[in-house]
């Protein structure tokens, strides 16, 4: 049943595959990234990198969950995940600015 829903989502949602590829790309970018530990106060760059890494992980995990929830037909339940993803995107934009 879920496999059929997944196939249907891939056919009916134009950006379904793109969304999957984008979240996999984000996962590959995040893989292996680390923020070095500092005793005492760290340079501002360390805090920025830490915030971006944490938000990136939150966004990637949320995007993957959102894709699954939508694919199996629970669009109304996906609104909370979509909001979390939008908030992470906004916060990353604020950090970059």
Phi, psi and omega in degrees: 000309181295324179297320178294319177296320180298315179297319179296319179299319179297328180280321189269335183257111186304322186264010185301310180291320178300318179299318178296316179294322180295318180289327175292322177296316177299318178299319180291327177293319183286334183299127177085352177287145177213160177243119183295144178281138177234132169284131180079192181297137179257160174299153182304325180302325180295317179294321177295314180298319180297316179297316180295320178296313180296318178292325177297317178294316177301316181294317181296313180295321179294317180298318180295317178295318180300317180298318180293314182299317179292319183299324183266013169095017181253053183304315180300326180286347182278349184298320178296319178293320179296320179295316179300318180295318178295321179293319177298317178299316180296320180291321176298318177300320179294322179292316181296320179294000000 
